[in-house]
Amino acid sequence: MEQDKSFLPQRGDYKQLAVYQIAQCIFVITHYFANNYFSKGDRTIDQMIQAARSGKQNIVEASIDGNTSREMEIKLMNVARGSMHELQADYEDFLITHNFCTWSNDDPRTQQMRSFARRHNDPEIYLEKIKQRSPETIANVALTLIHQYDYLMVRLIERIKRRFLEEGGIKEEMYRARINHRKQ
């Protein structure tokens, strides 16, 4: 008997999601930044790294858990988004407390960074490039990526919500699969 492919399709290829790829870049940048621009023992180091990690890892868990619970998928995607907002505040605090500027949306450096990010989602490229930049630039690069992450995450959550409205949850899928099986 052939397995019904429409019943509980095993999604979860999170590595192909642009938002996950950006999260990986943010994590690598943050790990470098926190370990190089804060004093050893500063709690901010761990806080920033954990926020960046959570923004990435919760996408992984949501992608897998979403196979059986759209509710959990939406919740975990929102947890990931919240973690990145926490990280955003840490970078903004760093810039303010060090009297650095925060790039505006229309700043040419922001535009250049957005363009670069649309073409590059490899964490190694970012790690190589940020080592040559000032802490002010690195923080602004991270903020630009966090804004792109947030934009993509909102769209992803909306897509998951639409899928729920169109297809229902796991119980509805199980019921439809059982009815279709009986008809065969």
N, C-alpha and C positions, 0 to 999 in steps of 0.2 A: 504494500500500500504506500502510495506517495504521500509525503508529508505536505500538509496544507501550508504553503508559503505565506498566505495572507494572515494566518493566525500567529500572533506575537512575532512579527518580524524582528530579527535581532539587529537592531540599530546599535550604534555605539562607536562608529568610526570617528571619534572625536578628534583624532589627529588631522583629519582633513578639514576641520572647521577653522576658518580664518581667525575667529575669536580665540580659539585655543592656541593657534600659532603665535598670535600677538601676546597672549598670556605667557607663553614660554619666553618670549623676548623680554617682556617686562620682568619676569622672574630673574633672568640672567643679569639684566641691568641692575635690578634692585640688590641682588646678592653682592655684586661688585661694589655698588655705590655705598650700601650700608656698612660693608666691611672696610671701606677705604676713607669714608668721610665722617665717621663717628668714632669717638673714643672707645677703646676696648672696655667692655663692661657696661656700656650704655644700653639700656633696655630697648631703645629705639631700633637697634640693629635687629634684634630678634623679632620685634613687632612688625617691622617693615618686611622682613623676609617671610614671616609667617602669613602676612596679609597677601603678599604676591603669590606665595605657594597656594594659599586657599583659593585665590582667584583663578588659579589654574587647575588644581586638583578637584575642586567641586564641579568643574565642567566634566572631568573624567567620570566621576561618580554619577552625576546627573545623566550623562549619556547612556550609561549602563543601566541604572535604576529606572530610566524612562521606558525600558522595555516592558516593565510590569506596573509602573505607576507614573502616570503623567503628572499627578499632583506632586510627587516627590521630585520629578524632573524639574518642574517649575520652581519648587522651593529651593532646590540646590543651585539652580542657575541664579536665583536671586541672592543666595548666600554668596556665591562667587562674585556677583556684581557688588554686593555690599562690601566685601573684602577689598575690592579694588577702589571703592570710594574711600575707605579707610586709608589705603596706601596713598591715594591722591592727596588727602589732607596732610599726611606726613611729608610728602614732597613739598607741598605748598608751605607748610610750617618751616621747613628747612630754608626755603628761599626767603621767606619773610625774616626769619631770625638771623640770617646771614647778610641781610641787606642786598640780596640779589633780585633781579627783575624776573617776573613771570611773563613769558611770551604771550601776547594777545593772539586771538584767532586770526587777525589780519597781518600779523608780523610775518615778514618774508621768511624768517627762520622756521616758523610754524608751517607755513605753506611748503617749504622745501622738505621738512621732516615728514609731512603727510604724504607728499609725493614719493619720497624714499620708502616709506612704510607700505605703500600700496604695492610696491614691487619687491619688497624684501621681508620675508618672515622667518629668516634663519637666525636663531639666537647667536650663533658664532660670529656672524657679520657685525651684529650690534656690539658684542663683547670686544671685538677687535677695534671697532671705531670709537667706542666710548673711552677706551684707555688713553686716547689722544685728546680728550676733551676736558674742559673745566667742570667742576662740580655743578656750577650754574647751568651749563649746557646739558649735562647729563640729566639733571633733575627736570629740565624742560623737555628733553627728549622723552623721558619716562611719562611726563604729564601728557604729552601729545599722544603717545601710544595708549595711555589709559583712557583718554577721550575717545579714541578710535575703538578701543575695546568696548567701552560703554555703549557707543552707538550700535555696534554689531550685536552686543548682548541683548539690548532692548529689542532689536529686530528678531533675534533668535527666540526670545521668550514669547514674543507675539506669534511667531510661527508655531511654536509648541501649543500655545493656547488655541490657535485656529485648528490645529490638528485634533485637539481634544474636542472642540465644538463640532467638527465634522465627523470624527470617527468614534468619539466617546472614550471611555476608559477601558481598563482591562476586563472588567466584568461584562461590558457590552461586547467587546471583541470575542470573549469566550462564548457568550451566548450565540452570537452570529456564527461562529465557527461550528458550534454544536448543531445548530439548526441546519447549516449547509451540509454538514456530515450526514445528518439523518436523511436529507433529501437525496443523497447519492445512493 
